Amino acid sequence: MIVLNSSDGATFEVEESVAVQSQTIKHMIEDNCADTSIPLPNVNGVTLARVLEYIKKHAEAKDDEEGLKSFDAEFVKVDQASLFEIILAANYLDIKGLLDLTCQTVADQIKDLTVEEVRAIFNIMNDFTPEEEAKLRNDHAWAFE
Amino acid sequence: MMELRCMNDDILMQVLSKLSTKDVHMLKCVAKEWHNLTLDRSFICLQLKKTEAVSGFFFQARFQWCDEDISNISYIPLETRKTQVHSTVLNFLPEEVGILASCNGLLCCRSSYPRYPPLIYVCNPLNKQWMSVNSVHYSTSASAALVFDPFKLHKDDASPNFKIVTVSETESEDEQSKFAFQIYSSETGKWRQSREMCHCNQKLFKKNGIFADGSLYWLMDGDKILMFNPETELSWLLNVPLPITEFRSIPEICIGESKGKLQCVLLSEYGLQLWALEDFFTSQWNLTCSVSLDKLEEENSQFLYQIAEKLATRDTFCWIKVFAFKDGILFLSVSSHFYSYDFATRKMKKLCAISDLGPNSREFPMVVPYTMSLVLLCPV
């Protein structure tokens, strides 16, 4: 069993065979950094619990494609902030399946938004001048809707 | 309104790479960083998708009996709420061109007549990059096709590896028609004549070559399809799914690629049929979709009326014609408009009036399906 410590001091136990779905944890174990427990300062307790839920399910139901599909669909039905925390965790822990799933979810959410709405969500400053932006949109009008 | 912290670059790349090319392209306008991302090689490789639905069709009218080019090239997008025809898409090229073919996001064109020898252009209209290839041998009756696999990019600089194959008719000693193939490889930067030749008494019909399942296909004006594999350099003549003698009047035919296979669309008194090529050697086709004329009319009654009668009397005026096919979408004309027909939903959609594309648009235009791609022809 592997012990994981979240950033806010919560402790989780998980089987090694399940934990190694995270490449980060896998390498830590291989490099012998996991004697007592593995500290994960970048992931809080709530998020870590969710991530563990994912990897546990994917370990035990590995061959049940249909079951995993519906689990995944339900798994991502969380609020934006939590989804984002899970993405960061999946990225840090290097869990490809979870990263793909959560990024695809965000992609599906933004694909129907306007440019202004996307800027709002990602909190991005528009650094194009009005002329530059107008030219960009005009040049590529044929490819936009 | 949702509010998120700014994503780090790594994650932004992951999220955006899941979007279709059209959606990513539109998000160029969000900020300079996003614009630069669409030109970044590693992002482009990450974003490349095995299949992206056809984006639209390039359309160029052609004179039937004369070599002069009609300069106007239109782009008709699909998947838009209101279809708008765009006519300046290729204006970034240095001169007027004639469209030849398209493959996986790249477009192949040649400089307009009377420039001789013509220059062949390969370009990506999305990022407006282009390069030219000299072609000393290209004749007016020739036809070309583009071979480009976006997953086989150059190891060093991720530039595309493509081939241009031209096919031209030559007369042989016994007065039989022969087709010769010239292959240009972007790797070598050179043309060479293939030793392979194909005997066929039919002429090339809809001139753009279709790339499917590793081979190139050109529809002939009878009941044959000319096939050429640019790797093995073998050519073959296939038969269309049903012999022409089976029909009371000549059916409307066009070929295209979908799901990695060559597909043939036949419109006749038997209805609208979609055939997938299973084995080129034995000309074995699989009928994957068949809609009777009555059903077709019933399902699209706002656009079609008495098709059966009209198809039977198509000698002077062709009321319905098929032009191009890609990814399950057929581009066709009915009366005075162009439409798309989606084989999955069996629904027609009005695209534009034939007159919107200029005069001479009704007969023998060049219609090339196009799928957007971010691929870079040259490093930025």
Interface residues (C-beta under 8 A of the other chain):
Chain A: Q80 A81 F84 I87 L88 N91 L99 D100 C103 Q104 V106 A107 D108 I110 K111 V115 E117 V118 R119 A120 I121 F122 N123 I124 M125 N126 D127 F128 E133 L136 R137 D139 H140 A141 W142 A143 F144 E145
Chain B: M1 M2 E3 L4 R5 C6 M7 D10 I11 L12 Q14 V15 L16 S17 K18 L19 S20 K22 D23 H25 M26 L27 K28 C29 V30 A31 K32 E33 W34 H35 S55 Y75 P77 E79 T80 R81 H86 T88 V89 P125 L126 K128 M372
